[in-house]
Amino acid sequence: MPIYEYRCNKGHSFDVMQRMADDALDTCEVCGAPAVRVLHAPAVHFKGSGFYNTDYGTSRRKRETEAAAKEGADKHDAKQKDKKASTDSSSSSPSPSSGTAD
């Protein structure tokens, strides 16, 4: 049975274990003032491209994650090569001579 939270007009809040089919309470258990059921957002988070697609271990999902990981590794390798090439070219460039001109 679910537990429902109620709040009265005077600020009291209380919890009641009720069946889903039971009617909501009208009065506060503490002071007898009118009370209403407090609603909360459910604790469900749907993330990603689709919960129905990512919740189950399918071979398609496995292929997608492997391809994404490989693509990320390829991009990382390319960045490392670019970085290395730029440091090599800057270190091999001739430095200005400090000698006298003839």
Z-matrix of the N, CA and C atoms (Angstrom, degrees):
N
C 1 1.453
C 2 1.526 1 108.90
N 3 1.309 2 117.00 1 135.98
C 4 1.461 3 120.57 2 179.70
C 5 1.525 4 111.99 3 -75.82
N 6 1.310 5 114.64 4 156.19
C 7 1.465 6 121.93 5 176.29
C 8 1.525 7 107.08 6 -106.12
N 9 1.325 8 116.11 7 125.35
C 10 1.455 9 122.00 8 -179.45
C 11 1.519 10 109.85 9 -107.30
N 12 1.330 11 115.24 10 143.37
C 13 1.465 12 120.58 11 177.02
C 14 1.522 13 108.43 12 -100.63
N 15 1.317 14 115.14 13 136.31
C 16 1.470 15 122.48 14 177.72
C 17 1.514 16 108.90 15 -122.23
N 18 1.352 17 115.55 16 153.54
C 19 1.460 18 121.29 17 176.21
C 20 1.528 19 108.10 18 -139.61
N 21 1.340 20 115.25 19 134.86
C 22 1.470 21 118.84 20 -179.77
C 23 1.526 22 109.91 21 -96.55
N 24 1.332 23 115.85 22 172.63
C 25 1.465 24 121.87 23 -178.96
C 26 1.523 25 112.53 24 -66.20
N 27 1.314 26 117.33 25 -22.11
C 28 1.463 27 120.98 26 -177.77
C 29 1.533 28 112.12 27 -91.21
N 30 1.321 29 117.70 28 0.67
C 31 1.458 30 121.23 29 174.77
C 32 1.510 31 116.01 30 101.32
N 33 1.314 32 118.56 31 -3.16
C 34 1.465 33 120.19 32 177.41
C 35 1.527 34 109.09 33 -72.78
N 36 1.319 35 116.10 34 143.06
C 37 1.458 36 119.38 35 172.61
C 38 1.523 37 107.84 36 -129.31
N 39 1.337 38 115.28 37 143.71
C 40 1.447 39 120.59 38 -177.73
C 41 1.521 40 109.25 39 -151.49
N 42 1.317 41 115.57 40 157.20
C 43 1.459 42 122.75 41 -179.62
C 44 1.523 43 109.99 42 -110.27
N 45 1.336 44 115.81 43 142.81
C 46 1.455 45 121.81 44 179.40
C 47 1.523 46 108.31 45 -134.95
N 48 1.338 47 116.55 46 131.44
C 49 1.459 48 120.82 47 174.96
C 50 1.527 49 107.33 48 -87.47
N 51 1.331 50 115.05 49 117.21
C 52 1.462 51 120.78 50 -177.25
C 53 1.521 52 110.05 51 -135.48
N 54 1.307 53 114.60 52 158.64
C 55 1.456 54 119.49 53 170.92
C 56 1.521 55 108.37 54 -75.70
N 57 1.310 56 116.29 55 157.44
C 58 1.464 57 119.77 56 178.37
C 59 1.528 58 111.22 57 -65.67
N 60 1.305 59 117.46 58 -30.02
C 61 1.462 60 121.93 59 -178.20
C 62 1.531 61 112.26 60 -78.49
N 63 1.347 62 118.11 61 -16.83
C 64 1.465 63 120.98 62 -179.24
C 65 1.522 64 110.97 63 -68.91
N 66 1.327 65 116.05 64 149.53
C 67 1.459 66 121.27 65 176.07
C 68 1.522 67 109.89 66 -72.58
N 69 1.345 68 115.35 67 151.73
C 70 1.461 69 120.43 68 177.95
C 71 1.526 70 109.62 69 -69.15
N 72 1.342 71 116.32 70 150.04
C 73 1.462 72 120.68 71 178.00
C 74 1.522 73 110.13 72 -71.85
N 75 1.319 74 116.43 73 150.44
C 76 1.467 75 121.86 74 -179.93
C 77 1.519 76 112.33 75 -105.68
N 78 1.332 77 117.60 76 -26.12
C 79 1.460 78 121.02 77 -172.75
C 80 1.527 79 110.70 78 -123.33
N 81 1.326 80 114.85 79 152.63
C 82 1.455 81 122.69 80 178.87
C 83 1.524 82 109.96 81 -71.83
N 84 1.332 83 117.21 82 138.36
C 85 1.462 84 121.14 83 177.65
C 86 1.521 85 111.83 84 -72.21
N 87 1.330 86 118.07 85 -22.62
C 88 1.462 87 121.95 86 -176.24
C 89 1.525 88 111.55 87 -87.03
N 90 1.354 89 116.31 88 -52.60
C 91 1.463 90 119.22 89 -172.12
C 92 1.526 91 114.57 90 -117.68
N 93 1.333 92 118.77 91 -10.76
C 94 1.455 93 120.66 92 179.01
C 95 1.521 94 114.47 93 86.28
N 96 1.329 95 118.37 94 2.73
C 97 1.470 96 122.18 95 178.87
C 98 1.532 97 109.28 96 -73.94
N 99 1.330 98 118.01 97 161.94
C 100 1.475 99 120.22 98 177.65
C 101 1.535 100 110.67 99 -59.80
N 102 1.324 101 116.22 100 138.88
C 103 1.466 102 121.70 101 -178.47
C 104 1.520 103 110.08 102 -129.61
N 105 1.326 104 115.65 103 153.46
C 106 1.460 105 122.35 104 177.86
C 107 1.524 106 109.42 105 -129.65
N 108 1.322 107 115.09 106 152.99
C 109 1.462 108 120.67 107 177.75
C 110 1.528 109 108.85 108 -75.69
N 111 1.321 110 116.62 109 135.36
C 112 1.462 111 122.34 110 179.05
C 113 1.525 112 107.92 111 -92.23
N 114 1.324 113 115.60 112 127.77
C 115 1.461 114 120.60 113 179.85
C 116 1.525 115 109.67 114 -100.61
N 117 1.325 116 116.45 115 140.03
C 118 1.457 117 122.76 116 178.30
C 119 1.518 118 109.02 117 -122.98
N 120 1.322 119 115.89 118 153.28
C 121 1.457 120 120.51 119 176.48
C 122 1.526 121 109.38 120 -69.82
N 123 1.316 122 117.23 121 141.49
C 124 1.470 123 119.38 122 179.36
C 125 1.531 124 111.12 123 -69.63
N 126 1.298 125 116.81 124 154.05
C 127 1.461 126 122.39 125 -178.45
C 128 1.521 127 110.45 126 -92.21
N 129 1.330 128 116.39 127 60.92
C 130 1.457 129 121.74 128 179.37
C 131 1.520 130 107.07 129 -123.42
N 132 1.328 131 116.26 130 130.63
C 133 1.463 132 120.86 131 179.35
C 134 1.522 133 108.61 132 -124.33
N 135 1.321 134 116.06 133 119.93
C 136 1.452 135 121.10 134 175.93
C 137 1.523 136 106.99 135 -101.92
N 138 1.328 137 116.73 136 112.20
C 139 1.461 138 121.19 137 -177.74
C 140 1.521 139 109.71 138 -119.48
N 141 1.302 140 115.75 139 157.44
C 142 1.457 141 120.44 140 175.18
C 143 1.510 142 112.47 141 90.03
N 144 1.319 143 114.41 142 -164.88
C 145 1.459 144 119.57 143 -174.96
C 146 1.519 145 112.52 144 -76.19
N 147 1.318 146 118.34 145 -17.84
C 148 1.453 147 120.84 146 178.46
C 149 1.506 148 110.14 147 171.25
N 150 1.313 149 116.95 148 125.18
C 151 1.462 150 119.89 149 -175.84
C 152 1.521 151 111.91 150 -63.64
N 153 1.326 152 116.81 151 -33.87
C 154 1.453 153 120.08 152 -178.83
C 155 1.525 154 111.08 153 -70.17
N 156 1.311 155 117.14 154 -25.29
C 157 1.456 156 121.79 155 -177.95
C 158 1.524 157 111.50 156 -86.43
N 159 1.307 158 117.41 157 -32.36
C 160 1.458 159 120.20 158 -172.86
C 161 1.521 160 113.57 159 -100.63
N 162 1.307 161 119.07 160 -9.66
C 163 1.455 162 120.55 161 -177.56
C 164 1.518 163 113.36 162 -78.66
N 165 1.289 164 117.74 163 -22.48
C 166 1.453 165 120.43 164 -174.13
C 167 1.519 166 110.23 165 -113.13
N 168 1.312 167 116.43 166 139.77
C 169 1.461 168 121.59 167 -178.83
C 170 1.509 169 111.50 168 -78.35
N 171 1.299 170 117.21 169 90.20
C 172 1.454 171 121.25 170 178.84
C 173 1.519 172 109.02 171 -104.27
N 174 1.299 173 116.11 172 160.02
C 175 1.460 174 119.83 173 178.16
C 176 1.524 175 110.61 174 -66.27
N 177 1.326 176 117.25 175 -30.93
C 178 1.461 177 120.42 176 178.41
C 179 1.522 178 110.31 177 -65.16
N 180 1.314 179 116.81 178 -44.51
C 181 1.462 180 120.97 179 179.95
C 182 1.536 181 110.03 180 -63.74
N 183 1.311 182 116.60 181 -39.47
C 184 1.466 183 120.80 182 178.93
C 185 1.525 184 109.99 183 -62.47
N 186 1.340 185 116.89 184 -43.75
C 187 1.467 186 120.40 185 178.44
C 188 1.519 187 110.82 186 -62.17
N 189 1.356 188 117.35 187 -40.86
C 190 1.461 189 120.84 188 -179.61
C 191 1.521 190 111.81 189 -62.99
N 192 1.323 191 117.06 190 -43.86
C 193 1.467 192 119.43 191 -178.91
C 194 1.523 193 111.01 192 -68.91
N 195 1.333 194 117.45 193 -38.50
C 196 1.466 195 119.86 194 177.36
C 197 1.522 196 111.02 195 -64.74
N 198 1.339 197 117.51 196 -40.94
C 199 1.461 198 121.07 197 179.09
C 200 1.530 199 110.62 198 -65.28
N 201 1.313 200 116.81 199 -40.27
C 202 1.468 201 120.31 200 179.26
C 203 1.524 202 110.36 201 -66.08
N 204 1.326 203 116.95 202 -39.60
C 205 1.461 204 120.27 203 178.95
C 206 1.526 205 110.57 204 -66.17
N 207 1.332 206 116.99 205 -41.09
C 208 1.459 207 120.13 206 179.03
C 209 1.524 208 110.87 207 -66.08
N 210 1.327 209 116.78 208 -41.37
C 211 1.464 210 121.04 209 178.73
C 212 1.526 211 110.78 210 -62.41
N 213 1.317 212 116.50 211 -41.24
C 214 1.461 213 120.85 212 177.96
C 215 1.518 214 111.29 213 -64.49
N 216 1.335 215 117.57 214 -39.20
C 217 1.460 216 121.56 215 178.45
C 218 1.525 217 110.43 216 -67.76
N 219 1.331 218 117.54 217 -39.16
C 220 1.465 219 120.81 218 178.62
C 221 1.524 220 110.80 219 -63.69
N 222 1.326 221 117.16 220 -42.29
C 223 1.465 222 120.55 221 178.41
C 224 1.522 223 110.58 222 -64.22
N 225 1.321 224 116.52 223 -39.33
C 226 1.461 225 120.91 224 179.77
C 227 1.532 226 110.12 225 -64.71
N 228 1.345 227 117.24 226 -42.47
C 229 1.462 228 121.60 227 178.71
C 230 1.523 229 110.71 228 -63.88
N 231 1.326 230 117.60 229 -41.16
C 232 1.462 231 121.39 230 179.49
C 233 1.519 232 110.77 231 -63.73
N 234 1.332 233 117.54 232 -40.84
C 235 1.466 234 120.81 233 178.35
C 236 1.520 235 110.74 234 -64.21
N 237 1.336 236 116.49 235 -39.67
C 238 1.458 237 120.42 236 179.43
C 239 1.531 238 110.45 237 -65.15
N 240 1.336 239 117.40 238 -40.35
C 241 1.461 240 120.96 239 178.61
C 242 1.521 241 110.90 240 -64.93
N 243 1.338 242 117.15 241 -42.90
C 244 1.465 243 121.29 242 178.04
C 245 1.511 244 110.89 243 -62.07
N 246 1.308 245 116.11 244 -43.14
C 247 1.456 246 120.95 245 -179.24
C 248 1.526 247 110.46 246 -64.43
N 249 1.324 248 116.83 247 -43.15
C 250 1.455 249 121.22 248 -179.82
C 251 1.522 250 110.29 249 -66.01
N 252 1.339 251 117.42 250 -41.32
C 253 1.459 252 121.41 251 179.98
C 254 1.521 253 110.76 252 -63.80
N 255 1.318 254 117.15 253 -39.36
C 256 1.466 255 119.51 254 -179.30
C 257 1.524 256 111.28 255 -70.20
N 258 1.317 257 118.62 256 -35.76
C 259 1.468 258 120.03 257 178.02
C 260 1.519 259 110.57 258 -73.09
N 261 1.335 260 118.23 259 -34.24
C 262 1.465 261 120.84 260 178.09
C 263 1.521 262 110.91 261 -67.90
N 264 1.316 263 117.94 262 -42.03
C 265 1.454 264 120.70 263 -178.35
C 266 1.525 265 111.33 264 -69.06
N 267 1.304 266 117.78 265 -33.91
C 268 1.469 267 119.52 266 179.64
C 269 1.519 268 111.34 267 -74.46
N 270 1.344 269 118.33 268 -31.09
C 271 1.456 270 120.44 269 179.99
C 272 1.521 271 111.64 270 -80.53
N 273 1.353 272 118.48 271 -23.46
C 274 1.460 273 121.05 272 -179.09
C 275 1.525 274 112.60 273 -90.61
N 276 1.319 275 118.22 274 -7.53
C 277 1.460 276 119.70 275 179.94
C 278 1.524 277 109.03 276 -70.66
N 279 1.327 278 116.10 277 142.89
C 280 1.467 279 119.61 278 -177.41
C 281 1.528 280 110.78 279 -66.23
N 282 1.306 281 114.56 280 140.04
C 283 1.468 282 119.14 281 178.06
C 284 1.516 283 108.72 282 -88.95
N 285 1.316 284 118.08 283 151.07
C 286 1.472 285 119.62 284 179.59
C 287 1.524 286 109.95 285 -62.02
N 288 1.337 287 115.82 286 137.02
C 289 1.466 288 119.16 287 -178.02
C 290 1.520 289 110.15 288 -76.91
N 291 1.301 290 114.99 289 143.92
C 292 1.468 291 119.44 290 -179.27
C 293 1.514 292 111.09 291 -101.94
N 294 1.341 293 116.06 292 3.91
C 295 1.464 294 120.29 293 -178.94
C 296 1.522 295 111.57 294 -79.94
N 297 1.349 296 116.80 295 175.23
C 298 1.462 297 122.08 296 -179.31
C 299 1.521 298 109.68 297 -85.18
N 300 1.313 299 116.63 298 152.88
C 301 1.465 300 121.79 299 -179.57
C 302 1.505 301 108.82 300 -83.92
N 303 1.365 302 119.94 301 144.47
C 304 1.458 303 124.72 302 179.91
C 305 1.475 304 113.23 303 -87.72
